[in-house]
C-alpha cells in the first residue's frame, strides 16, 4: 500500500511540480554592461584593465625590449639568431612573424579595452561633484 501511494505521489509531482516560470529565474549575481558599470569603482576598474595588458607576453617584459632592440639595430645578436627572430635585424619580417604577433595582439587588445572603457564610462551618470571630475579623467 505504501509503495502504490509513493508511486502515485511521485507521478503527480512529476506532472504538476514544475512549470516554465519556476525554471526561468534571474541570476542576481549575473552582471552585464548595464548592471555592473554603475559607480565610480567599477568604471575605474574598466580603465585599469587597459593597463594590465602591459604585464602580458610581448609587452613590457623581455620580449618587448629584445624585439625592439633588434628592430632598431641597437643590439646585435651574440649568437646566431634562428627562426623568425632572425628576420628582425634584417628588416624582412611580415605580419605572420611569431616574434611580433603577441605584441600586436596585446596592442589591439588594449585599444579594444580602451574603447569599451570609454563607452561604459560615458554612460555612467555620476551624482557627486568628485565623481563628475573622476568621470572626465577616466574618459580622458
Buried (B, 14 or more C-beta within 10 A) or exposed (E): EEEEEEEEEEEEEEEEEEEEEEEEEEEEEEEEEEEBBBEBEBBBEBBEBBEEBEEBEBBEEEBBEBBBBBBEEEBEEEEEBEEBBBBBBEEEBEEEBEBBEBBEBBEEBBEEBBEBBBEBBEEBEBEEEEBEEBBEEBBE
